[in-house]
Amino acid sequence: QVQLVESGGGLVQAGGSLTLSCVASGSTFRPNAMGWYRQAPGKQRELVAGITRGGRTNYADSVMGRFTVSRDNAKNTVYLQMKRLKPEDTAVYYCAVGYSSSGYEHWGQGTQVTVSS
């Protein structure tokens, strides 16, 4: 059974930085797509950033130029480096992983990121 363990959330002041990590385990295969979603109170979950096994990335417009997604295929780990954080980045961030070509299939428990103004 696939398990995703996230770490790195917390409280930070506006303008600060945080890096999230997520380790995928429980599969004999390497993940295809790995990424991060977030959900703020009262809002729908949205894709923040994703990265394929080959390193192709995509980002939400709202985080372009501030966030960087990367992965270590040997460790089945995906990272989200967040810089110049804004209060509107406050949300629960979820790691997501997919092993097929059908997109994301597994989700982490979420880690809270709070940006104070």
C-alpha positions in Angstrom: 0.0 0.0 0.0 1.4 3.4 -1.0 2.1 5.8 1.8 3.1 9.4 1.5 4.7 11.1 4.5 4.9 14.9 4.3 7.1 17.2 6.5 8.2 20.8 6.6 5.1 22.8 7.2 4.8 25.5 9.8 4.3 29.1 10.6 6.3 31.8 8.8 6.2 35.5 8.4 5.3 37.0 5.0 8.3 37.2 2.8 9.8 34.1 4.4 10.6 30.6 3.1 9.7 27.1 3.8 10.5 23.8 2.1 8.1 20.8 2.1 9.2 17.2 1.6 7.2 14.1 0.8 8.5 10.5 0.8 6.5 7.9 -1.1 6.8 4.3 0.0 5.0 1.0 -0.4 5.3 0.4 -4.2 7.9 -1.5 -6.2 7.6 1.1 -9.0 9.0 4.6 -9.1 6.3 7.3 -9.2 5.5 8.9 -12.5 3.9 12.2 -11.5 4.7 13.8 -8.1 3.3 17.1 -7.0 1.7 19.3 -4.4 -1.9 20.6 -4.0 -3.2 23.0 -1.4 -6.5 23.8 0.1 -7.3 27.0 2.0 -10.3 27.3 4.3 -13.5 27.7 2.2 -11.7 27.0 -1.0 -11.3 24.1 -3.4 -8.2 22.1 -3.5 -5.9 23.4 -6.2 -2.7 22.2 -7.9 0.3 24.1 -6.8 3.1 22.4 -8.7 3.9 19.1 -10.3 6.9 17.3 -11.7 7.2 14.2 -14.0 9.7 11.5 -13.6 11.7 13.1 -16.4 11.7 16.5 -14.6 9.1 18.4 -16.5 7.4 20.8 -14.2 4.2 22.8 -14.1 3.0 25.5 -11.7 -0.1 27.4 -10.7 0.1 31.0 -11.9 -0.1 32.3 -8.4 3.2 30.6 -7.3 5.2 30.9 -10.5 8.6 32.4 -9.8 8.3 31.9 -6.0 7.9 28.1 -5.6 10.1 25.4 -7.0 9.2 21.7 -7.2 11.9 19.1 -7.5 12.3 15.4 -6.9 14.9 12.8 -6.0 14.0 9.7 -7.9 16.4 7.5 -5.9 14.6 8.5 -2.7 11.1 8.6 -4.1 10.9 12.1 -2.6 9.3 15.3 -3.9 10.1 18.7 -2.5 8.4 22.1 -2.7 10.7 25.1 -2.0 8.5 28.1 -1.2 10.0 31.6 -1.2 8.6 35.1 -0.7 5.6 33.6 1.0 2.4 35.6 1.2 -0.6 35.3 3.6 -2.7 34.0 0.7 -0.4 31.0 0.5 -1.8 29.8 3.9 -3.4 26.4 3.4 -3.0 22.7 4.0 -0.5 21.4 1.5 -1.0 17.8 0.2 1.6 15.7 -1.5 0.2 13.7 -4.5 1.7 10.9 -6.5 0.7 8.9 -9.5 2.2 5.7 -10.9 0.2 5.4 -14.1 -0.5 7.9 -16.9 -3.8 8.7 -15.3 -2.6 11.5 -13.1 -2.4 11.6 -9.3 -3.7 8.5 -7.5 -2.4 8.8 -3.9 -2.5 11.6 -1.4 -0.7 12.5 1.8 -2.4 13.5 5.0 -1.5 17.2 4.5 0.8 19.6 6.3 -0.3 23.1 7.4 1.5 26.1 6.1 0.5 29.4 7.8 1.9 32.7 6.6 1.4 35.7 8.9 1.3 39.2 7.7 
